[in-house]
Amino acid sequence: MEKSHLNSLMSKIQRHRDEMAFSEIFDYFAPKVNAYFIQNSIKFESSEELTQEVLSTVWAKSDLYNSEKSALSTWIFTIARNKKIDFFRKNSKVDFKEEDIREFLYQDREVDLIKENEAKKQIERINDELDEQQKIMIKMNFFENKSHKKIADELEIPLGTVKSRIRHILTKMQEFLT
């Protein structure tokens, strides 16, 4: 069928909702669209259903077709491609076993336990090395989110002293971690 004839039929559908023109387009494109779906690994029953959906969309959205932008066949096969993508998205089954997921999630559990034990040892070592005043300052600054100024006021020591002691404590802690 010639492009000009197809455009003429589509024009009749757009202007007058001409069912005879649609019937002619349907008869021409249905086998081609159906074959497209079958070639894309869609079973015959599903391909027929999708073909019906595509051509129903052509009827329902005929006003969106513009012959200056594309050929009618391009427009119809774009609709078909989108229906195919939707079909595969809806029908794709993710096949997994719960055991596989559990194994994947916990495959490095031993490594995590080793790292966890190392971290505990480092914290204990830092705790042993810091005196009570240093522990209080770190607790106030990092766990109670108090500013250096507030710490200085509460401990009744100069602000500069608080800043330098915290910096010294952090340097000391960093040495234990490396």
CYANA upper distance limits for C-alpha pairs under 8 A (distance plus 0.5 A):
  1 MET  CA      5 HIS  CA      7.34
  1 MET  CA      6 LEU  CA      7.52
  2 GLU  CA      6 LEU  CA      6.87
  3 LYS  CA      7 ASN  CA      6.66
  3 LYS  CA     71 ALA  CA      7.89
  3 LYS  CA     72 LEU  CA      8.26
  4 SER  CA      8 SER  CA      6.62
  5 HIS  CA      9 LEU  CA      6.74
  6 LEU  CA     10 MET  CA      6.68
  6 LEU  CA     25 ILE  CA      7.71
  6 LEU  CA     72 LEU  CA      7.54
  7 ASN  CA     11 SER  CA      6.50
  7 ASN  CA     67 SER  CA      7.32
  7 ASN  CA     72 LEU  CA      7.41
  8 SER  CA     12 LYS  CA      6.89
  9 LEU  CA     13 ILE  CA      6.94
  9 LEU  CA     21 ALA  CA      5.57
  9 LEU  CA     22 PHE  CA      7.60
  9 LEU  CA     24 GLU  CA      8.35
  9 LEU  CA     25 ILE  CA      7.73
 10 MET  CA     14 GLN  CA      6.64
 10 MET  CA     21 ALA  CA      7.65
 10 MET  CA     22 PHE  CA      7.93
 10 MET  CA     25 ILE  CA      8.44
 10 MET  CA     62 SER  CA      7.88
 11 SER  CA     15 ARG  CA      6.56
 12 LYS  CA     16 HIS  CA      6.04
 12 LYS  CA     17 ARG  CA      7.07
 12 LYS  CA     18 ASP  CA      6.11
 12 LYS  CA     21 ALA  CA      7.07
 13 ILE  CA     17 ARG  CA      4.76
 13 ILE  CA     18 ASP  CA      5.20
 13 ILE  CA     19 GLU  CA      7.58
 13 ILE  CA     21 ALA  CA      6.90
 13 ILE  CA     22 PHE  CA      6.91
 13 ILE  CA     59 TRP  CA      8.08
 13 ILE  CA     62 SER  CA      7.44
 14 GLN  CA     18 ASP  CA      8.40
 14 GLN  CA     62 SER  CA      6.15
 14 GLN  CA     63 ASP  CA      5.95
 18 ASP  CA     22 PHE  CA      6.92
 19 GLU  CA     23 SER  CA      6.50
 20 MET  CA     24 GLU  CA      6.84
 21 ALA  CA     25 ILE  CA      6.89
 22 PHE  CA     26 PHE  CA      6.41
 22 PHE  CA     59 TRP  CA      7.75
 23 SER  CA     27 ASP  CA      6.57
 24 GLU  CA     28 TYR  CA      6.71
 25 ILE  CA     29 PHE  CA      6.52
 26 PHE  CA     30 ALA  CA      5.97
 26 PHE  CA     55 LEU  CA      7.19
 27 ASP  CA     31 PRO  CA      7.93
 28 TYR  CA     32 LYS  CA      8.06
 29 PHE  CA     33 VAL  CA      6.50
 30 ALA  CA     34 ASN  CA      6.45
 30 ALA  CA     51 THR  CA      6.77
 30 ALA  CA     52 GLN  CA      8.32
 30 ALA  CA     55 LEU  CA      7.97
 31 PRO  CA     35 ALA  CA      6.54
 32 LYS  CA     36 TYR  CA      6.72
 33 VAL  CA     37 PHE  CA      6.94
 33 VAL  CA     51 THR  CA      6.49
 33 VAL  CA     77 PHE  CA      7.68
 33 VAL  CA     80 ALA  CA      7.47
 34 ASN  CA     38 ILE  CA      6.84
 34 ASN  CA     47 SER  CA      6.11
 34 ASN  CA     48 GLU  CA      6.53
 34 ASN  CA     50 LEU  CA      8.27
 34 ASN  CA     51 THR  CA      6.09
 35 ALA  CA     39 GLN  CA      6.53
 35 ALA  CA     47 SER  CA      8.50
 36 TYR  CA     40 ASN  CA      6.86
 37 PHE  CA     41 SER  CA      7.28
 37 PHE  CA     42 ILE  CA      6.04
 37 PHE  CA     47 SER  CA      5.88
 37 PHE  CA     50 LEU  CA      8.39
 37 PHE  CA     84 LYS  CA      7.69
 38 ILE  CA     42 ILE  CA      5.46
 38 ILE  CA     43 LYS  CA      6.71
 38 ILE  CA     44 PHE  CA      6.92
 38 ILE  CA     47 SER  CA      6.74
 42 ILE  CA     46 SER  CA      6.90
 42 ILE  CA     47 SER  CA      6.35
 43 LYS  CA     47 SER  CA      6.46
 44 PHE  CA     48 GLU  CA      6.66
 45 GLU  CA     49 GLU  CA      6.97
 46 SER  CA     50 LEU  CA      6.59
 47 SER  CA     51 THR  CA      6.51
 48 GLU  CA     52 GLN  CA      6.80
 49 GLU  CA     53 GLU  CA      6.87
 50 LEU  CA     54 VAL  CA      6.63
 50 LEU  CA     80 ALA  CA      8.28
 50 LEU  CA     83 LYS  CA      7.39
 50 LEU  CA     84 LYS  CA      8.21
 51 THR  CA     55 LEU  CA      6.75
 51 THR  CA     80 ALA  CA      8.02
 52 GLN  CA     56 SER  CA      6.45
 53 GLU  CA     57 THR  CA      6.61
 53 GLU  CA     83 LYS  CA      8.45
 54 VAL  CA     58 VAL  CA      6.84
 54 VAL  CA     76 ILE  CA      7.80
 54 VAL  CA     79 ILE  CA      6.68
 54 VAL  CA     80 ALA  CA      6.23
 54 VAL  CA     83 LYS  CA      7.65
 55 LEU  CA     59 TRP  CA      6.82
 55 LEU  CA     76 ILE  CA      8.35
 56 SER  CA     60 ALA  CA      6.57
 57 THR  CA     61 LYS  CA      6.17
 57 THR  CA     62 SER  CA      8.22
 57 THR  CA     79 ILE  CA      8.30
 58 VAL  CA     62 SER  CA      5.84
 58 VAL  CA     76 ILE  CA      7.48
 61 LYS  CA     65 TYR  CA      7.96
 65 TYR  CA     72 LEU  CA      8.17
 65 TYR  CA     75 TRP  CA      7.74
 66 ASN  CA     70 SER  CA      7.24
 67 SER  CA     71 ALA  CA      6.43
 67 SER  CA     72 LEU  CA      7.30
 70 SER  CA     74 THR  CA      6.74
 70 SER  CA     75 TRP  CA      7.06
 71 ALA  CA     75 TRP  CA      6.94
 72 LEU  CA     76 ILE  CA      6.66
 73 SER  CA     77 PHE  CA      6.52
 74 THR  CA     78 THR  CA      6.54
 75 TRP  CA     79 ILE  CA      6.95
 76 ILE  CA     80 ALA  CA      6.76
 77 PHE  CA     81 ARG  CA      6.46
 78 THR  CA     82 ASN  CA      6.77
 79 ILE  CA     83 LYS  CA      6.73
 80 ALA  CA     84 LYS  CA      6.61
 81 ARG  CA     85 ILE  CA      6.75
 82 ASN  CA     86 ASP  CA      6.72
 83 LYS  CA     87 PHE  CA      6.49
 84 LYS  CA     88 PHE  CA      6.74
 85 ILE  CA     89 ARG  CA      6.67
 86 ASP  CA     90 LYS  CA      6.63
 87 PHE  CA     91 ASN  CA      6.56
 88 PHE  CA     92 SER  CA      6.09
 96 PHE  CA    100 ASP  CA      7.63
 96 PHE  CA    101 ILE  CA      8.21
 97 LYS  CA    101 ILE  CA      7.18
 98 GLU  CA    102 ARG  CA      6.70
 99 GLU  CA    103 GLU  CA      6.50
100 ASP  CA    104 PHE  CA      6.56
101 ILE  CA    105 LEU  CA      6.57
102 ARG  CA    106 TYR  CA      6.57
103 GLU  CA    107 GLN  CA      6.00
108 ASP  CA    112 ASP  CA      6.74
109 ARG  CA    113 LEU  CA      6.66
110 GLU  CA    114 ILE  CA      6.78
111 VAL  CA    115 LYS  CA      6.73
112 ASP  CA    116 GLU  CA      6.48
113 LEU  CA    117 ASN  CA      6.59
114 ILE  CA    118 GLU  CA      6.67
115 LYS  CA    119 ALA  CA      6.63
116 GLU  CA    120 LYS  CA      6.76
117 ASN  CA    121 LYS  CA      6.74
118 GLU  CA    122 GLN  CA      6.71
119 ALA  CA    123 ILE  CA      6.68
120 LYS  CA    124 GLU  CA      6.65
121 LYS  CA    125 ARG  CA      6.58
122 GLN  CA    126 ILE  CA      6.65
122 GLN  CA    176 PHE  CA      7.34
122 GLN  CA    177 LEU  CA      7.05
123 ILE  CA    127 ASN  CA      6.52
124 GLU  CA    128 ASP  CA      6.62
125 ARG  CA    129 GLU  CA      6.76
125 ARG  CA    176 PHE  CA      8.06
126 ILE  CA    130 LEU  CA      6.70
126 ILE  CA    173 MET  CA      6.78
126 ILE  CA    176 PHE  CA      7.34
127 ASN  CA    135 LYS  CA      8.17
130 LEU  CA    134 GLN  CA      6.32
130 LEU  CA    135 LYS  CA      6.69
130 LEU  CA    169 ILE  CA      8.42
131 ASP  CA    135 LYS  CA      6.80
132 GLU  CA    136 ILE  CA      6.67
133 GLN  CA    137 MET  CA      6.81
134 GLN  CA    138 ILE  CA      6.74
134 GLN  CA    165 ARG  CA      8.21
134 GLN  CA    166 ILE  CA      8.22
134 GLN  CA    169 ILE  CA      7.44
135 LYS  CA    139 LYS  CA      6.54
136 ILE  CA    140 MET  CA      6.56
137 MET  CA    141 ASN  CA      6.55
137 MET  CA    151 ILE  CA      7.74
137 MET  CA    162 VAL  CA      8.45
137 MET  CA    166 ILE  CA      7.54
138 ILE  CA    142 PHE  CA      6.28
138 ILE  CA    143 PHE  CA      7.95
138 ILE  CA    166 ILE  CA      7.48
138 ILE  CA    169 ILE  CA      8.47
139 LYS  CA    143 PHE  CA      5.51
139 LYS  CA    144 GLU  CA      6.85
140 MET  CA    144 GLU  CA      5.35
140 MET  CA    145 ASN  CA      6.84
140 MET  CA    146 LYS  CA      6.13
140 MET  CA    151 ILE  CA      7.40
141 ASN  CA    145 ASN  CA      5.56
141 ASN  CA    146 LYS  CA      5.43
141 ASN  CA    147 SER  CA      6.87
141 ASN  CA    148 HIS  CA      7.60
141 ASN  CA    151 ILE  CA      7.95
142 PHE  CA    146 LYS  CA      7.88
146 LYS  CA    150 LYS  CA      6.55
146 LYS  CA    151 ILE  CA      6.98
147 SER  CA    151 ILE  CA      6.79
148 HIS  CA    152 ALA  CA      6.59
148 HIS  CA    159 LEU  CA      7.08
148 HIS  CA    162 VAL  CA      6.86
148 HIS  CA    163 LYS  CA      7.02
149 LYS  CA    153 ASP  CA      6.73
149 LYS  CA    159 LEU  CA      6.39
150 LYS  CA    154 GLU  CA      6.63
151 ILE  CA    155 LEU  CA      6.46
151 ILE  CA    162 VAL  CA      7.74
152 ALA  CA    156 GLU  CA      6.03
152 ALA  CA    157 ILE  CA      5.58
152 ALA  CA    158 PRO  CA      6.30
152 ALA  CA    159 LEU  CA      5.72
152 ALA  CA    162 VAL  CA      6.60
153 ASP  CA    157 ILE  CA      7.30
153 ASP  CA    158 PRO  CA      8.49
157 ILE  CA    161 THR  CA      7.31
157 ILE  CA    162 VAL  CA      7.62
158 PRO  CA    162 VAL  CA      7.08
159 LEU  CA    163 LYS  CA      6.84
160 GLY  CA    164 SER  CA      6.66
161 THR  CA    165 ARG  CA      6.46
162 VAL  CA    166 ILE  CA      6.60
163 LYS  CA    167 ARG  CA      6.66
164 SER  CA    168 HIS  CA      6.52
165 ARG  CA    169 ILE  CA      6.56
166 ILE  CA    170 LEU  CA      6.63
167 ARG  CA    171 THR  CA      6.72
168 HIS  CA    172 LYS  CA      6.67
169 ILE  CA    173 MET  CA      6.61
170 LEU  CA    174 GLN  CA      6.55
171 THR  CA    175 GLU  CA      6.87
172 LYS  CA    176 PHE  CA      7.21
173 MET  CA    177 LEU  CA      7.01
174 GLN  CA    178 THR  CA      7.02
